[in-house]
């Protein structure tokens, strides 16, 4: 029945951890995690019956059918852009090796993700959306074995903020304590609310041209 199970996301270069969590939970719910992690032994293809004749092992055929069904379902969770990387992966074990090689061993993926993070700007996005984008990239870097330090992450967050957040940025950078990302998020959410209220007040009471 897992072949009818739909995941909420398809795998791309930025969402490996989210995708992996959904895959593991689905596979585990069908008691197939041993097939995914490679600890389930493949039964022999042939066995000798009571007459001493070599015959096809039904357990082997059942294993291959289950393995093929799971592989097919896993491939259905891959984005079209990444599917060419999985050509030739005709078993669960081969599929998982491909995933690991792609997300752990590809330095170009890590470089692209770092560049994307350095180029990210809040712009007109809400603070929640901005932080969501940052977290997606950081999760992808962690899945590639290249997690960011707390200081690097904080600097990346502040670098993408517009100028009106300058005073709040100074508050964060001059703090005697190393603020957690959750704390910085709370500070910037409050800052966004304050700035929105200030701008709304300014629009309702525009400055007269006669004021000197």
C-alpha positions as CSV (number, residue, x, y, z in Angstrom):
1,X,0.0,0.0,0.0
2,X,3.0,2.4,0.4
3,X,3.0,2.7,-3.5
4,X,-0.2,4.9,-3.0
5,X,1.5,7.1,-0.4
6,X,2.2,10.6,-1.5
7,X,4.9,12.7,0.2
8,X,4.4,16.4,0.7
9,X,7.7,17.3,-1.0
10,X,9.7,15.9,-3.9
11,X,13.5,15.7,-3.4
12,X,15.6,18.6,-4.8
13,X,18.9,20.2,-3.9
14,X,17.5,22.1,-0.9
15,X,15.1,19.9,1.0
16,X,17.0,16.6,1.6
17,X,16.4,16.5,5.4
18,X,12.6,17.2,5.1
19,X,12.3,14.6,2.3
20,X,14.4,12.0,4.2
21,X,12.2,12.3,7.3
22,X,9.0,11.7,5.3
23,X,10.6,8.7,3.5
24,X,11.9,7.1,6.7
25,X,8.5,7.5,8.5
26,X,6.6,6.0,5.5
27,X,9.0,3.1,5.1
28,X,9.1,2.4,8.8
29,X,5.3,2.3,9.0
30,X,5.4,-0.6,6.5
31,X,8.2,-2.3,8.4
32,X,10.6,-2.0,5.4
33,X,13.4,0.0,7.0
34,X,15.7,-3.0,6.9
35,X,15.3,-3.0,3.1
36,X,16.1,0.7,3.0
37,X,19.2,0.5,5.2
38,X,20.5,-2.6,3.5
39,X,20.4,-4.9,6.6
40,X,17.8,-7.3,5.0
41,X,19.6,-10.2,3.4
42,X,18.6,-11.2,-0.1
43,X,17.3,-14.8,-0.1
44,X,19.0,-17.3,-2.4
45,X,17.5,-17.3,-5.9
46,X,17.3,-21.1,-6.0
47,X,16.7,-23.8,-3.3
48,X,16.7,-27.5,-3.3
49,X,13.3,-29.1,-2.8
50,X,12.6,-32.4,-0.9
51,X,13.4,-34.3,-4.1
52,X,16.9,-32.8,-4.4
53,X,15.9,-30.7,-7.4
54,X,17.0,-27.0,-7.7
55,X,13.9,-24.8,-7.9
56,X,13.1,-21.1,-7.8
57,X,12.9,-19.7,-4.3
58,X,9.6,-18.0,-3.8
59,X,11.1,-16.0,-0.9
60,X,13.6,-14.6,-3.5
61,X,10.8,-13.6,-5.9
62,X,8.8,-12.0,-3.1
63,X,11.9,-10.0,-2.0
64,X,12.6,-8.8,-5.6
65,X,9.0,-7.8,-6.1
66,X,9.0,-5.8,-2.8
67,X,12.4,-4.2,-3.6
68,X,11.3,-3.2,-7.1
69,X,8.0,-1.7,-5.8
70,X,9.8,0.3,-3.1
71,X,12.4,1.5,-5.6
72,X,9.7,2.6,-8.0
73,X,7.9,4.5,-5.3
74,X,11.2,6.2,-4.1
75,X,11.9,7.3,-7.7
76,X,8.4,8.9,-7.8
77,X,9.5,11.2,-5.0
78,X,12.4,12.7,-6.9
79,X,12.2,16.0,-8.8
80,X,12.5,15.9,-12.6
81,X,15.7,17.8,-12.4
82,X,17.4,15.2,-10.2
83,X,15.9,12.1,-11.9
84,X,18.8,11.7,-14.4
85,X,21.1,11.1,-11.5
86,X,19.2,7.9,-10.7
87,X,19.4,6.3,-14.1
88,X,20.4,2.6,-13.5
89,X,19.3,2.6,-9.8
90,X,17.1,-0.5,-10.1
91,X,17.2,-1.6,-6.4
92,X,16.6,0.1,-3.1
93,X,20.3,-0.3,-2.2
94,X,21.4,1.3,-5.5
95,X,18.9,4.1,-5.1
96,X,20.1,4.9,-1.5
97,X,23.8,4.8,-2.6
98,X,23.0,7.4,-5.3
99,X,21.2,9.7,-2.8
100,X,24.2,9.5,-0.4
101,X,26.8,10.2,-3.1
102,X,24.8,13.1,-4.5
103,X,24.2,14.9,-1.2
104,X,27.3,14.1,0.7
105,X,30.1,13.8,-1.9
106,X,29.2,16.6,-4.3
107,X,31.3,19.7,-3.5
108,X,29.6,21.7,-6.2
109,X,26.3,21.3,-4.4
110,X,27.8,22.7,-1.2
111,X,29.3,25.6,-3.1
112,X,26.0,26.4,-4.8
113,X,24.2,26.3,-1.5
114,X,26.8,28.6,0.1
115,X,26.5,31.0,-2.8
116,X,22.7,30.9,-2.6
117,X,22.8,31.7,1.1
118,X,25.3,34.6,0.6
119,X,23.1,36.0,-2.1
120,X,19.8,35.7,-0.2
121,X,18.1,39.0,0.6
122,X,14.9,39.6,2.6
123,X,13.6,42.1,0.1
124,X,9.8,42.3,0.2
125,X,9.4,38.9,1.9
126,X,8.1,38.7,5.4
127,X,10.6,37.8,8.1
128,X,9.0,34.4,8.5
129,X,9.4,33.7,4.8
130,X,13.0,35.0,4.9
131,X,13.9,32.7,7.8
132,X,12.2,29.8,6.1
133,X,14.5,30.2,3.1
134,X,17.6,30.4,5.3
135,X,16.6,27.3,7.2
136,X,16.0,25.4,4.0
137,X,19.5,26.2,2.8
138,X,21.1,25.5,6.1
139,X,19.3,22.1,6.3
140,X,20.6,21.3,2.9
141,X,24.2,22.2,3.9
142,X,23.9,20.0,7.0
143,X,22.6,17.1,4.9
144,X,25.7,17.5,2.6
145,X,28.0,17.3,5.7
146,X,28.8,21.0,5.6
147,X,26.9,22.6,8.6
148,X,27.3,26.3,9.2
149,X,28.7,27.6,12.5
150,X,26.5,29.8,14.6
151,X,28.5,33.0,13.8
152,X,28.4,32.3,10.1
153,X,24.6,31.8,10.2
154,X,24.0,35.0,12.2
155,X,26.2,37.0,9.7
156,X,24.3,35.5,6.8
157,X,21.0,36.5,8.4
158,X,22.0,40.0,9.1
159,X,23.7,40.5,5.7
160,X,20.4,40.0,3.9
161,X,18.4,42.6,5.9
162,X,17.4,46.0,4.5
163,X,18.8,49.2,5.9
164,X,15.9,50.0,8.1
165,X,16.9,47.1,10.4
166,X,20.3,48.7,11.1
167,X,19.6,49.6,14.7
168,X,18.3,46.1,15.4
169,X,21.4,44.6,13.7
170,X,23.6,46.7,16.0
171,X,21.7,45.4,19.0
172,X,22.4,41.8,18.0
173,X,26.0,42.3,17.1
174,X,26.9,44.3,20.2
175,X,25.2,41.8,22.6
176,X,27.7,40.4,25.2
177,X,26.1,37.0,24.6
178,X,26.0,34.8,21.5
179,X,22.3,34.9,20.6
180,X,20.7,31.7,19.3
181,X,19.0,31.7,16.0
182,X,15.6,31.4,17.7
183,X,16.4,34.5,19.8
184,X,17.5,36.5,16.8
185,X,14.4,35.4,15.0
186,X,12.2,36.7,17.9
187,X,14.1,40.0,17.9
188,X,13.7,40.5,14.2
189,X,10.0,39.5,14.2
190,X,9.5,42.2,16.9
191,X,11.5,44.6,14.8
192,X,9.3,43.9,11.8
193,X,6.2,44.6,13.8
194,X,7.6,47.9,15.1
195,X,8.7,49.0,11.7
196,X,5.3,48.2,10.2
197,X,3.6,50.2,12.9
198,X,6.0,53.2,12.4
199,X,5.4,53.2,8.7
200,X,1.7,52.9,9.1
201,X,1.7,55.9,11.5
202,X,3.9,57.9,9.1
203,X,1.4,57.3,6.3
204,X,-1.5,58.4,8.4
205,X,0.3,61.6,9.5
206,X,2.4,62.8,6.6
207,X,4.9,65.6,7.4
208,X,3.7,69.0,6.1
209,X,5.9,70.7,3.5
210,X,5.7,73.9,5.6
211,X,7.5,72.3,8.6
212,X,11.1,73.5,9.0
